[in-house]
Amino acid sequence: MSADITKAGPEDAPPAGPQAIKAIPVRHYGRYIAAVVALALLVVIIYAFSQGKINWGAVPDYFFDSRILRGMEKTMLLTVLSMLIGVVGGVVLAVMRLSKNPVTSSIAWFYIWFFRGTPVLVQLFVWFNLGLVFEYVNLGPIYKDYWSSFMTPLLTALLGLGLNEAAYMAEICRAGLLSVDEGQTEASQALGMSHAKTLRRIVIPQAMRVIVPPTGNEVINMLKTTSLVAAVQYPELLRAAQDIGQTSGAPVEMLFVSAAWYLILTSVLSIGQFYVERYYARGSSRELPNTPFQKVRANLLSLGRPKGGMA
């Protein structure tokens, strides 16, 4: 038996194509409300500052003042030297902390506990005022002098900032060292490499991928923390701005000048941190992140292309 098939249309009729989907975009009313609130707050802040008797002309007048520039140089010098002390001390403390010797590991633990548990400003004041209880610095036949001559504002700042930073860098370095697989250490020791050589050639280069990002943040944080040494008479950027503000009658405006310079310096350090992180990510990432210039170039090239991606 045969079944009759009823056709809906003529044999040569093309099949009906897919119909276009009528997509209705989702309206994010919360974003609009948040944008309006943010703009309103910005207008309120600008209006509040416009009511104050601020001499905005003093900011460009003193922005490149020689005293401000010397203070900026001292700030950068103090940042570099303090971070150098902190990084070297942190590596030593991290190795001591990971040591199987209970004496060295306990000393490192106590150091980290003490310097992380007390404020940096208190440590600066302690170093600055030790001359009240010690008249001389007596190291036997090596060195002997008056404490006031020995403990200069620069040395006070370096000890206060560098020794405190070493405690934080110790934990960062310890985390980086622990991130390296123990099998690589065992393999290097099986090849006859010493412990120091294993650290230098195997462990530390791989640990840098973990150590570098937080270290970059510590450098930026150190740059801002140097403003605390104004309390111990060191003529860095903030101290120079305060001195100019007292003599010029524009103390608030000089604080704006110092804040602007801190923003510039931290921005430069942030760019440097990006390139350092990109360098150490070469062996772990399949594709390196684009640099800011590459992102700008890619955006400019994509402006003339159609949305479909065809030229």
C-alpha positions, -999 to 999 in steps of 0.1 A, spaced: 0 0 0 12 35 -7 5 66 13 -2 99 -3 20 128 9 4 162 8 28 189 -1 24 223 14 37 242 -16 50 238 -51 81 217 -56 104 246 -66 95 268 -36 126 277 -15 126 268 22 116 296 46 147 314 60 152 320 97 133 350 111 152 378 127 151 378 165 137 409 180 161 414 209 150 439 235 180 454 253 181 452 291 178 485 307 202 489 337 185 516 357 209 511 386 238 522 364 220 554 355 212 561 391 247 554 402 261 577 375 237 605 385 246 601 422 284 601 414 281 633 393 260 650 420 286 642 446 314 655 423 295 688 418 289 691 456 327 686 463 337 711 436 312 736 450 325 731 485 361 737 475 351 768 455 337 784 486 371 783 504 397 811 503 423 791 484 450 808 465 451 785 435 477 807 418 502 797 444 502 761 433 518 767 398 540 794 413 557 770 437 552 738 418 588 738 404 604 757 433 640 746 440 631 737 476 602 715 464 625 698 438 652 692 464 626 677 487 614 654 459 650 642 452 654 634 489 621 616 489 632 594 460 666 588 476 650 578 509 626 555 490 653 537 471 676 533 501 648 522 525 635 496 500 671 483 494 674 478 532 640 462 533 645 438 503 679 426 515 667 423 551 635 406 540 654 379 520 677 372 549 648 370 573 627 348 550 656 323 547 661 324 585 624 319 590 624 288 568 655 274 583 653 242 603 675 258 630 651 268 658 674 296 670 675 315 637 639 308 629 628 321 663 649 353 659 634 360 625 599 354 639 605 378 668 618 404 645 588 402 622 564 402 651 579 433 667 584 455 636 550 446 621 532 451 654 544 486 661 536 518 640 563 532 618 559 566 633 566 552 668 597 535 656 609 568 640 604 586 673 622 559 692 653 561 670 652 599 670 649 602 708 674 575 718 699 603 724 680 612 756 691 579 772 723 572 753 749 599 754 775 580 733 775 554 707 802 530 719 811 501 697 844 495 713 875 500 691 853 502 660 834 534 666 826 559 694 809 592 691 781 613 706 746 600 698 734 633 685 763 633 660 757 597 650 719 596 647 713 621 619 678 627 605 688 606 574 700 577 594 669 579 616 647 578 586 666 549 570 665 528 602 629 536 609 616 529 574 641 502 562 640 480 593 602 481 593 600 473 556 623 443 561 596 427 583 569 430 556 593 420 528 603 389 548 567 376 546 565 384 509 598 366 502 587 337 524 555 333 504 575 334 471 600 308 483 572 285 495 555 288 461 583 269 443 578 231 441 600 212 466 608 187 440 630 211 422 650 217 453 654 180 458 664 175 422 691 203 425 704 188 457 706 154 440 727 169 413 752 180 440 742 217 442 747 234 475 718 251 494 730 286 486 735 277 449 700 261 448 684 293 462 703 315 438 698 296 406 666 275 411 644 288 438 647 326 438 643 331 400 610 312 401 599 329 433 603 363 417 570 358 399 552 358 433 575 383 449 576 411 423 539 422 423 536 428 461 571 443 461 560 469 436 531 478 458 555 481 487 577 505 467 547 527 460 536 525 497 572 533 508 572 565 487 541 577 505 553 565 539 584 587 536 562 617 544 563 605 580 600 614 584 590 651 583 583 645 620 621 638 626 633 669 608 643 652 575 638 677 547 619 655 522 590 666 500 564 672 527 588 689 550 599 713 522 562 720 514 554 727 551 584 751 554 574 770 523 538 771 535 548 787 568 569 815 551 546 822 522 513 822 541 499 794 519 501 762 540 471 745 524 482 753 489 517 739 495 500 707 507 483 705 474 516 709 456 532 680 476 501 659 469 504 666 432 541 655 432 532 624 451 506 615 425 531 620 397 558 599 414 534 571 422 521 571 387 556 567 373 564 539 397 531 522 388 541 522 351 575 507 360 558 480 381 537 470 351 568 464 329 586 446 356 557 422 362 554 418 325 590 408 323 588 381 350 555 368 335 573 356 303 577 320 315 543 315 330 518 333 307 511 321 272 505 356 260 519 387 277 495 415 285 496 445 261 515 475 272 495 508 275 510 519 241 499 487 224 464 491 238 462 526 225 475 515 191 450 486 189 421 509 198 431 534 171 434 506 145 400 492 154 383 526 148 384 522 110 373 486 109 336 475 106 321 456 136 323 423 117 361 425 117 364 426 79 385 453 63 
